[in-house]
Amino acid sequence: MNVEQIIRTRYASKAYDENRKLTAEQEQQLFDLLRYSPSSVNSQPWHFFTLFSDEAKQKILPAVTEANAGKILKSAMVVVFATRTEITDSYLHALLAQEAKDGRFINEEAQKNQDKGRRHFVNLNSGSIQRQQEWMARQVYISLGFLLLGAATMGLDATPIEGFFVDKMDAALGLKEKGLTSVVVATVGHHNENDFNAQLPKSRFGQEQVITRL
């Protein structure tokens, strides 16, 4: 299946086949999609909680709306996307150290320039804690997009979910103690025969309404 076919046929699954699980290879590919997602100035301000067992899913069930409970319980994997509550100096040091370890700098000057440039851009988006958290949330949505499209290329179904209560989700996963907060959720798996959305045609505004070529 090519990209054109994927973007025209993928959709948000409304009902999953609970008997179809992911293979170990599929799990790893999904993990890689999340970990290698791009982020502004390579900030990577996220953490992904992946839930597979019934026990883990039950743990977060009180945090999701009734309409999404079935997706959570019957999908093969649930991903809770979280961001840091704050970008600290120690985090920026750790990030720079990882980049150096991975061989991204040809010399010390390049490393200093990377650190200086990233701090400048982080500061531009840190006029307040709320503004910084909103900026980090935008990075998380990039990773969500990667997961949705990537899952489709693997022949898997996925659903983005915003129908949950942040305070309850954070409490269920102990995120506050970890310096994290939940932003969005996604489910991944295989749709079942009762998934009405699988049979519906896509509906989008026309190209001339949403794209302006200059």
C-alpha positions as a Python dict, from the first residue, in 0.01 Angstrom:
ca = {
    (1, 'M'): (0, 0, 0),
    (2, 'N'): (143, 339, -100),
    (3, 'V'): (107, 670, 81),
    (4, 'E'): (-188, 785, -130),
    (5, 'Q'): (-383, 469, -50),
    (6, 'I'): (-299, 496, 319),
    (7, 'I'): (-411, 856, 363),
    (8, 'R'): (-735, 785, 179),
    (9, 'T'): (-823, 469, 370),
    (10, 'R'): (-693, 510, 725),
    (11, 'Y'): (-948, 622, 982),
    (12, 'A'): (-1006, 642, 1356),
    (13, 'S'): (-1126, 299, 1464),
    (14, 'K'): (-1437, 297, 1683),
    (15, 'A'): (-1434, -72, 1776),
    (16, 'Y'): (-1145, -314, 1818),
    (17, 'D'): (-1107, -690, 1795),
    (18, 'E'): (-985, -778, 2145),
    (19, 'N'): (-861, -1119, 2029),
    (20, 'R'): (-602, -979, 1788),
    (21, 'K'): (-280, -879, 1959),
    (22, 'L'): (38, -718, 1832),
    (23, 'T'): (347, -917, 1748),
    (24, 'A'): (673, -839, 1924),
    (25, 'E'): (800, -690, 1599),
    (26, 'Q'): (497, -464, 1566),
    (27, 'E'): (536, -347, 1925),
    (28, 'Q'): (897, -251, 1863),
    (29, 'Q'): (812, -71, 1541),
    (30, 'L'): (549, 135, 1725),
    (31, 'F'): (798, 214, 2002),
    (32, 'D'): (1044, 332, 1737),
    (33, 'L'): (779, 551, 1576),
    (34, 'L'): (727, 725, 1908),
    (35, 'R'): (1092, 755, 2005),
    (36, 'Y'): (1211, 882, 1668),
    (37, 'S'): (936, 1141, 1625),
    (38, 'P'): (1069, 1489, 1548),
    (39, 'S'): (1039, 1773, 1797),
    (40, 'S'): (1131, 2141, 1797),
    (41, 'V'): (1509, 2183, 1857),
    (42, 'N'): (1513, 1809, 1935),
    (43, 'S'): (1360, 1893, 2273),
    (44, 'Q'): (1191, 1550, 2312),
    (45, 'P'): (985, 1678, 2609),
    (46, 'W'): (778, 1362, 2630),
    (47, 'H'): (728, 1025, 2788),
    (48, 'F'): (505, 751, 2645),
    (49, 'F'): (321, 504, 2866),
    (50, 'T'): (223, 193, 2671),
    (51, 'L'): (-44, -31, 2818),
    (52, 'F'): (-105, -387, 2702),
    (53, 'S'): (-245, -588, 2993),
    (54, 'D'): (-604, -581, 3115),
    (55, 'E'): (-473, -483, 3457),
    (56, 'A'): (-292, -179, 3320),
    (57, 'K'): (-594, -73, 3115),
    (58, 'Q'): (-827, -108, 3413),
    (59, 'K'): (-598, 120, 3607),
    (60, 'I'): (-664, 415, 3375),
    (61, 'L'): (-1027, 333, 3298),
    (62, 'P'): (-1166, 576, 3563),
    (63, 'A'): (-982, 856, 3383),
    (64, 'V'): (-1149, 808, 3043),
    (65, 'T'): (-1498, 899, 2929),
    (66, 'E'): (-1756, 624, 2891),
    (67, 'A'): (-1751, 658, 2512),
    (68, 'N'): (-1382, 563, 2502),
    (69, 'A'): (-1380, 283, 2759),
    (70, 'G'): (-1440, 11, 2501),
    (71, 'K'): (-1153, 128, 2283),
    (72, 'I'): (-920, 129, 2583),
    (73, 'L'): (-1019, -220, 2694),
    (74, 'K'): (-1030, -396, 2356),
    (75, 'S'): (-742, -239, 2165),
    (76, 'A'): (-411, -422, 2151),
    (77, 'M'): (-213, -125, 2286),
    (78, 'V'): (-294, 202, 2458),
    (79, 'V'): (-49, 491, 2454),
    (80, 'V'): (-72, 774, 2706),
    (81, 'F'): (131, 1067, 2575),
    (82, 'A'): (278, 1281, 2851),
    (83, 'T'): (500, 1586, 2862),
    (84, 'R'): (734, 1712, 3125),
    (85, 'T'): (574, 1962, 3361),
    (86, 'E'): (876, 2187, 3311),
    (87, 'I'): (1195, 2197, 3105),
    (88, 'T'): (1471, 2228, 3362),
    (89, 'D'): (1837, 2311, 3329),
    (90, 'S'): (1931, 1957, 3430),
    (91, 'Y'): (1709, 1819, 3153),
    (92, 'L'): (1877, 2039, 2892),
    (93, 'H'): (2217, 1919, 3014),
    (94, 'A'): (2103, 1555, 2987),
    (95, 'L'): (1967, 1616, 2637),
    (96, 'L'): (2293, 1772, 2521),
    (97, 'A'): (2493, 1487, 2674),
    (98, 'Q'): (2282, 1232, 2483),
    (99, 'E'): (2337, 1417, 2156),
    (100, 'A'): (2711, 1421, 2222),
    (101, 'K'): (2707, 1050, 2300),
    (102, 'D'): (2523, 985, 1974),
    (103, 'G'): (2792, 1171, 1780),
    (104, 'R'): (2596, 1474, 1664),
    (105, 'F'): (2878, 1727, 1718),
    (106, 'I'): (3192, 1758, 1509),
    (107, 'N'): (3363, 1963, 1780),
    (108, 'E'): (3309, 2140, 2110),
    (109, 'E'): (3203, 2462, 1941),
    (110, 'A'): (2921, 2283, 1757),
    (111, 'Q'): (2802, 2139, 2086),
    (112, 'K'): (2802, 2482, 2252),
    (113, 'N'): (2614, 2635, 1961),
    (114, 'Q'): (2350, 2363, 1978),
    (115, 'D'): (2302, 2421, 2349),
    (116, 'K'): (2287, 2799, 2305),
    (117, 'G'): (2039, 2781, 2016),
    (118, 'R'): (1810, 2535, 2190),
    (119, 'R'): (1805, 2733, 2514),
    (120, 'H'): (1722, 3047, 2319),
    (121, 'F'): (1425, 2880, 2152),
    (122, 'V'): (1306, 2716, 2473),
    (123, 'N'): (1318, 3055, 2644),
    (124, 'L'): (1112, 3208, 2363),
    (125, 'N'): (838, 2961, 2450),
    (126, 'S'): (871, 2987, 2826),
    (127, 'G'): (717, 3323, 2915),
    (128, 'S'): (515, 3126, 3169),
    (129, 'I'): (486, 2765, 3282),
    (130, 'Q'): (155, 2742, 3097),
    (131, 'R'): (308, 2870, 2774),
    (132, 'Q'): (596, 2624, 2803),
    (133, 'Q'): (356, 2336, 2864),
    (134, 'E'): (151, 2436, 2560),
    (135, 'W'): (467, 2437, 2351),
    (136, 'M'): (564, 2092, 2479),
    (137, 'A'): (211, 1965, 2406),
    (138, 'R'): (253, 2070, 2044),
    (139, 'Q'): (561, 1848, 2021),
    (140, 'V'): (361, 1557, 2160),
    (141, 'Y'): (99, 1599, 1889),
    (142, 'I'): (373, 1560, 1629),
    (143, 'S'): (452, 1219, 1781),
    (144, 'L'): (80, 1136, 1781),
    (145, 'G'): (66, 1208, 1407),
    (146, 'F'): (369, 989, 1351),
    (147, 'L'): (202, 704, 1540),
    (148, 'L'): (-128, 732, 1353),
    (149, 'L'): (26, 734, 1007),
    (150, 'G'): (294, 480, 1099),
    (151, 'A'): (38, 236, 1238),
    (152, 'A'): (-159, 262, 913),
    (153, 'T'): (150, 173, 708),
    (154, 'M'): (177, -140, 924),
    (155, 'G'): (-180, -241, 850),
    (156, 'L'): (-294, -146, 1201),
    (157, 'D'): (-585, 68, 1314),
    (158, 'A'): (-545, 355, 1559),
    (159, 'T'): (-758, 612, 1737),
    (160, 'P'): (-655, 946, 1892),
    (161, 'I'): (-840, 1010, 2218),
    (162, 'E'): (-881, 1341, 2400),
    (163, 'G'): (-1183, 1222, 2596),
    (164, 'F'): (-1020, 1177, 2934),
    (165, 'F'): (-964, 1369, 3257),
    (166, 'V'): (-606, 1488, 3293),
    (167, 'D'): (-608, 1502, 3672),
    (168, 'K'): (-743, 1148, 3699),
    (169, 'M'): (-502, 1014, 3436),
    (170, 'D'): (-207, 1179, 3608),
    (171, 'A'): (-316, 1030, 3940),
    (172, 'A'): (-368, 681, 3794),
    (173, 'L'): (-15, 672, 3650),
    (174, 'G'): (154, 871, 3927),
    (175, 'L'): (268, 1132, 3678),
    (176, 'K'): (296, 1429, 3914),
    (177, 'E'): (563, 1248, 4112),
    (178, 'K'): (752, 1185, 3789),
    (179, 'G'): (738, 1549, 3680),
    (180, 'L'): (499, 1463, 3396),
    (181, 'T'): (143, 1535, 3288),
    (182, 'S'): (-82, 1358, 3037),
    (183, 'V'): (-173, 1530, 2710),
    (184, 'V'): (-346, 1285, 2475),
    (185, 'V'): (-415, 912, 2441),
    (186, 'A'): (-415, 677, 2144),
    (187, 'T'): (-527, 319, 2094),
    (188, 'V'): (-377, 77, 1841),
    (189, 'G'): (-490, -264, 1721),
    (190, 'H'): (-722, -426, 1466),
    (191, 'H'): (-1080, -311, 1411),
    (192, 'N'): (-1359, -562, 1441),
    (193, 'E'): (-1652, -624, 1208),
    (194, 'N'): (-1879, -395, 1411),
    (195, 'D'): (-1662, -89, 1352),
    (196, 'F'): (-1909, 131, 1166),
    (197, 'N'): (-1644, 388, 1083),
    (198, 'A'): (-1457, 136, 868),
    (199, 'Q'): (-1738, 143, 611),
    (200, 'L'): (-1795, 517, 592),
    (201, 'P'): (-1648, 730, 312),
    (202, 'K'): (-1397, 996, 411),
    (203, 'S'): (-1525, 1352, 433),
    (204, 'R'): (-1283, 1641, 389),
    (205, 'F'): (-1308, 1996, 254),
    (206, 'G'): (-1194, 2030, -105),
    (207, 'Q'): (-831, 2103, -182),
    (208, 'E'): (-914, 2455, -304),
    (209, 'Q'): (-1074, 2530, 35),
    (210, 'V'): (-781, 2430, 255),
    (211, 'I'): (-469, 2469, 39),
    (212, 'T'): (-346, 2792, -114),
    (213, 'R'): (-62, 2761, -361),
    (214, 'L'): (141, 3080, -386),
}
